[in-house]
């Protein structure tokens, strides 16, 4: 079985406070870049990379000024995946695979920090990122972040079995079968969730299929107004985006044993980070009946 650690690989602090994140009391919000570090028998696997070393060192060469200022990106080398991997006692070369939910600037910034890694992404996303047809595409997709990647593995939708009613792409090249893509287009054309089976059950990174926990953990969607507007602006196909969000919300209520989270909600991140630390302490010997629901184990998720 796989061991998973939750990493925050970047922070964005847009003006709006709780109108964006639902919890901040000051004038600015706090949105994270929630990534996963998966320890497997074949090396380390990252799920998304957040912002990378190059973004911190040369932000205006690699990122759109529009998003640097609108999102008020906080550039901190200590939050990069490269720094955190090394701080955990690994080498960057130990990261052999990176599984990307999509190629947006706040998910793909650290790709070139791991030159030995194969980058896995849906083919529709790779095509959209290379074509960059629209005004928004040219600002969200930044080839400067990934034009030196040496090894890509792309996958087409419809090439796998079902996963709890969702289309899935299994058997990712060189990866254990416990890691799979779950296509969730709408935010981008090739946007996907990533499911990881752990000793405690399934983790489902729904990425940007939603932005705030209350969009899925309540019977009806609730989202702070600024996050709602930003989410709508960033969706290339809003109808499809909200259709897939509804499916994720239904899964959350039908299968509370699956830990579902998005990329930017700080409350979800803190709950899952603490939970994974506690489970790591309990794992030897394992305790029967350990809580599997991030919601149940995180009373602050309200």
C-alpha positions as CSV (number, residue, x, y, z in Angstrom):
1,X,0.0,0.0,0.0
2,X,1.0,3.6,-0.6
3,X,2.0,6.2,2.0
4,X,0.7,9.7,1.2
5,X,1.8,13.1,2.6
6,X,-0.1,16.3,2.0
7,X,2.0,19.3,0.8
8,X,1.1,22.9,0.4
9,X,3.2,24.0,-2.6
10,X,2.1,27.7,-2.8
11,X,-0.1,30.3,-1.3
12,X,-2.3,32.9,-3.0
13,X,-3.8,35.8,-1.0
14,X,-6.3,37.6,-3.2
15,X,-8.2,40.6,-1.8
16,X,-11.6,39.6,-0.5
17,X,-10.9,37.7,2.7
18,X,-13.7,35.4,3.6
19,X,-15.5,36.3,0.3
20,X,-12.9,34.0,-1.3
21,X,-12.0,31.4,1.3
22,X,-15.0,31.6,3.7
23,X,-12.8,31.8,6.8
24,X,-10.4,34.7,6.8
25,X,-11.1,37.7,9.0
26,X,-8.8,40.2,7.3
27,X,-8.9,41.9,3.9
28,X,-7.0,39.0,2.1
29,X,-7.9,35.3,1.6
30,X,-5.5,32.4,1.9
31,X,-5.8,29.8,-0.9
32,X,-3.3,26.9,-1.0
33,X,-1.9,24.6,-3.7
34,X,-2.7,21.2,-2.2
35,X,-0.3,18.6,-3.6
36,X,0.4,15.0,-2.7
37,X,3.7,13.2,-2.2
38,X,3.2,9.5,-2.6
39,X,5.8,7.0,-1.5
40,X,5.7,3.8,-3.6
41,X,8.1,0.9,-4.0
42,X,9.2,2.4,-7.3
43,X,10.1,5.8,-6.0
44,X,8.2,9.0,-5.2
45,X,5.2,10.3,-7.0
46,X,3.9,13.8,-6.9
47,X,0.3,14.7,-7.6
48,X,0.6,18.3,-8.9
49,X,3.5,20.6,-8.1
50,X,2.2,24.0,-7.2
51,X,4.7,26.8,-7.8
52,X,8.3,25.9,-8.6
53,X,11.8,27.2,-7.9
54,X,11.8,29.1,-11.2
55,X,8.5,30.8,-10.4
56,X,10.0,32.0,-7.1
57,X,13.2,33.2,-8.7
58,X,11.8,34.7,-11.9
59,X,8.1,35.2,-11.5
60,X,7.6,37.7,-14.3
61,X,9.5,35.6,-16.8
62,X,7.3,32.5,-16.1
63,X,3.9,33.7,-15.0
64,X,1.3,36.1,-16.3
65,X,1.4,39.5,-14.4
66,X,-2.4,39.3,-14.5
67,X,-2.5,36.3,-12.2
68,X,0.5,37.4,-10.1
69,X,-1.4,40.5,-9.1
70,X,-5.1,39.3,-9.1
71,X,-4.2,36.2,-7.0
72,X,-1.5,38.0,-5.0
73,X,0.8,35.0,-5.3
74,X,3.2,34.6,-2.4
75,X,6.5,33.4,-3.6
76,X,8.3,31.4,-1.0
77,X,11.1,28.9,-1.8
78,X,10.3,26.9,1.3
79,X,6.8,26.1,0.0
80,X,8.1,24.6,-3.3
81,X,7.8,20.9,-3.8
82,X,11.5,20.6,-4.4
83,X,12.3,22.2,-1.1
84,X,9.8,20.1,0.8
85,X,10.9,16.8,-0.8
86,X,14.5,17.5,0.3
87,X,13.4,18.7,3.8
88,X,11.8,15.2,4.2
89,X,15.1,13.6,3.6
90,X,14.6,12.6,-0.1
91,X,16.5,13.7,-3.2
92,X,14.7,15.4,-6.0
93,X,15.8,12.5,-8.3
94,X,13.7,10.2,-6.1
95,X,10.6,11.7,-7.7
96,X,10.1,9.4,-10.6
97,X,6.6,10.4,-11.6
98,X,4.4,13.5,-11.5
99,X,0.6,13.0,-12.1
100,X,-1.0,16.3,-13.1
101,X,-4.6,17.2,-12.7
102,X,-4.1,19.9,-15.3
103,X,-1.5,22.3,-16.6
104,X,-2.6,25.5,-15.0
105,X,0.2,27.8,-13.8
106,X,-0.5,27.0,-10.1
107,X,-0.4,23.3,-10.6
108,X,2.5,22.8,-13.0
109,X,5.1,25.3,-11.8
110,X,7.4,22.7,-10.3
111,X,7.7,20.3,-13.2
112,X,11.2,21.2,-14.2
113,X,12.5,20.9,-10.7
114,X,12.3,17.1,-11.1
115,X,14.1,16.4,-14.4
116,X,14.1,12.6,-13.9
117,X,10.3,12.4,-13.5
118,X,7.8,11.3,-16.1
119,X,4.9,13.7,-16.3
120,X,1.5,12.1,-16.7
121,X,-1.4,14.2,-18.1
122,X,-4.6,13.7,-20.1
123,X,-4.0,14.2,-23.8
124,X,-6.8,16.8,-24.1
125,X,-5.1,18.9,-21.5
126,X,-1.7,18.6,-23.3
127,X,-3.3,19.7,-26.6
128,X,-5.1,22.7,-25.1
129,X,-1.9,23.8,-23.3
130,X,0.1,23.7,-26.4
131,X,-2.4,25.4,-28.6
132,X,-3.2,28.2,-26.1
133,X,-6.0,29.6,-28.3
134,X,-7.8,32.1,-26.1
135,X,-6.8,35.1,-24.1
136,X,-7.3,33.1,-20.9
137,X,-5.4,30.1,-22.2
138,X,-2.3,32.2,-23.0
139,X,-2.2,33.4,-19.4
140,X,-3.2,30.2,-17.5
141,X,-0.9,27.9,-19.6
142,X,2.8,28.9,-19.3
143,X,5.1,26.8,-21.5
144,X,8.0,28.4,-19.6
145,X,7.1,26.1,-16.7
146,X,7.3,22.9,-18.7
147,X,9.1,23.3,-22.0
148,X,12.1,21.5,-20.7
149,X,10.3,18.4,-19.4
150,X,11.9,15.4,-21.0
151,X,9.4,12.7,-20.5
152,X,5.6,12.9,-21.0
153,X,3.0,10.2,-20.8
154,X,-0.4,11.2,-22.1
155,X,-3.7,9.3,-21.9
156,X,-7.0,9.5,-23.7
157,X,-10.4,9.4,-22.0
158,X,-12.3,6.2,-22.3
159,X,-9.2,4.0,-21.9
160,X,-10.1,2.4,-18.6
161,X,-12.7,1.0,-16.3
162,X,-15.2,2.8,-14.1
163,X,-14.4,4.1,-10.6
164,X,-17.4,4.5,-8.4
165,X,-19.5,5.5,-11.4
166,X,-16.9,7.8,-12.9
167,X,-14.9,7.2,-16.0
168,X,-11.3,6.4,-15.1
169,X,-7.9,5.9,-16.7
170,X,-6.0,3.1,-14.9
171,X,-2.7,1.4,-15.5
172,X,-0.7,4.7,-15.7
173,X,2.7,3.9,-17.2
174,X,5.2,2.9,-14.6
175,X,2.8,3.7,-11.7
176,X,1.2,1.3,-9.2
177,X,-2.4,0.4,-9.9
178,X,-3.6,2.3,-6.8
179,X,-3.1,5.6,-8.6
180,X,-5.6,6.6,-11.4
181,X,-7.0,9.5,-13.4
182,X,-10.6,10.4,-13.1
183,X,-11.5,12.8,-16.0
184,X,-13.4,15.9,-14.8
185,X,-13.4,18.3,-17.7
186,X,-14.9,21.7,-17.6
187,X,-12.5,23.8,-15.6
188,X,-10.1,23.0,-18.5
189,X,-10.7,20.7,-21.4
190,X,-8.4,18.0,-20.0
191,X,-8.9,18.6,-16.3
192,X,-8.9,15.4,-14.2
193,X,-9.1,14.3,-10.6
194,X,-6.5,11.8,-9.2
195,X,-7.6,8.9,-7.0
196,X,-5.1,7.2,-4.7
197,X,-5.8,4.0,-2.7
198,X,-4.1,4.2,0.7
199,X,-4.2,1.8,3.7
200,X,-7.0,4.0,5.1
201,X,-9.1,4.0,1.9
202,X,-9.4,6.1,-1.1
203,X,-8.1,9.7,-1.4
204,X,-9.7,11.7,-4.2
205,X,-8.0,14.9,-5.3
206,X,-10.8,16.6,-7.3
207,X,-8.4,19.5,-8.1
208,X,-10.4,22.5,-9.4
209,X,-13.7,20.7,-9.9
210,X,-14.7,22.8,-6.9
211,X,-13.0,25.6,-4.9
212,X,-14.6,25.5,-1.5
213,X,-15.5,22.6,0.7
214,X,-19.1,23.6,1.1
215,X,-19.7,23.1,-2.6
216,X,-19.6,19.4,-1.9
217,X,-20.0,18.7,1.8
218,X,-23.5,20.1,2.0
219,X,-26.7,19.0,0.2
220,X,-26.8,22.1,-1.9
221,X,-23.9,24.0,-3.2
222,X,-22.6,26.9,-1.1
223,X,-19.7,29.0,-2.3
224,X,-18.3,32.4,-1.2
225,X,-19.1,34.9,-3.8
226,X,-15.6,35.9,-4.9
227,X,-14.6,32.2,-5.3
228,X,-17.8,31.6,-7.2
229,X,-17.0,34.4,-9.6
230,X,-13.4,33.3,-10.1
231,X,-14.4,29.7,-10.6
232,X,-16.9,30.8,-13.3
233,X,-14.3,32.9,-15.0
234,X,-11.7,30.1,-15.1
235,X,-14.1,27.4,-16.5
236,X,-13.7,26.9,-20.2
237,X,-17.0,25.0,-20.2
238,X,-19.0,26.2,-17.2
239,X,-22.0,23.8,-17.8
240,X,-19.7,20.8,-17.9
241,X,-17.7,22.1,-15.0
242,X,-20.8,22.4,-12.8
243,X,-22.2,19.0,-14.0
244,X,-19.0,17.3,-12.9
245,X,-19.0,19.3,-9.6
246,X,-22.5,17.9,-9.0
247,X,-21.2,14.4,-9.6
248,X,-18.4,14.9,-7.1
249,X,-20.9,16.3,-4.5
250,X,-23.1,13.2,-5.0
251,X,-20.1,10.9,-4.5
252,X,-19.2,12.8,-1.3
253,X,-22.6,12.1,0.2
254,X,-23.0,8.5,-1.1
255,X,-19.5,7.5,-0.2
256,X,-18.3,9.3,3.0
257,X,-15.5,6.8,3.3
258,X,-13.8,8.4,0.3
259,X,-11.8,11.4,1.3
260,X,-12.5,14.1,-1.3
261,X,-10.6,17.4,-1.4
262,X,-9.9,20.2,-3.9
263,X,-6.7,22.0,-4.6
264,X,-7.2,25.4,-2.9
265,X,-9.3,25.1,0.3
266,X,-7.1,25.7,3.4
267,X,-9.5,24.0,5.8
268,X,-9.5,20.8,3.9
269,X,-5.8,20.9,3.6
270,X,-5.2,21.3,7.4
271,X,-7.7,18.6,8.3
272,X,-6.2,16.1,5.9
273,X,-2.6,17.0,6.9
274,X,-3.3,16.5,10.6
275,X,-5.3,13.3,9.9
276,X,-2.4,11.8,7.8
277,X,0.1,12.6,10.6
278,X,-2.1,10.9,13.2
279,X,-2.7,7.9,11.0
280,X,1.0,7.5,10.4
281,X,1.6,7.3,14.1
282,X,-1.2,4.7,14.5
283,X,-0.2,2.6,11.5
284,X,2.0,0.2,13.4
285,X,0.1,-1.5,14.8
286,X,-3.0,-0.5,12.9
287,X,-6.1,0.4,14.8
288,X,-9.4,-1.1,13.8
289,X,-12.1,1.4,13.3
290,X,-9.8,4.4,12.6
291,X,-11.8,7.3,11.1
292,X,-11.7,7.3,7.3
293,X,-13.7,10.5,6.7
294,X,-11.9,13.8,6.7
295,X,-15.2,15.4,7.5
296,X,-15.8,13.2,10.6
297,X,-12.2,13.7,11.8
298,X,-12.1,17.4,11.3
299,X,-14.6,19.3,13.5
300,X,-13.4,22.6,12.2
301,X,-14.8,21.8,8.7
302,X,-18.0,23.7,9.1
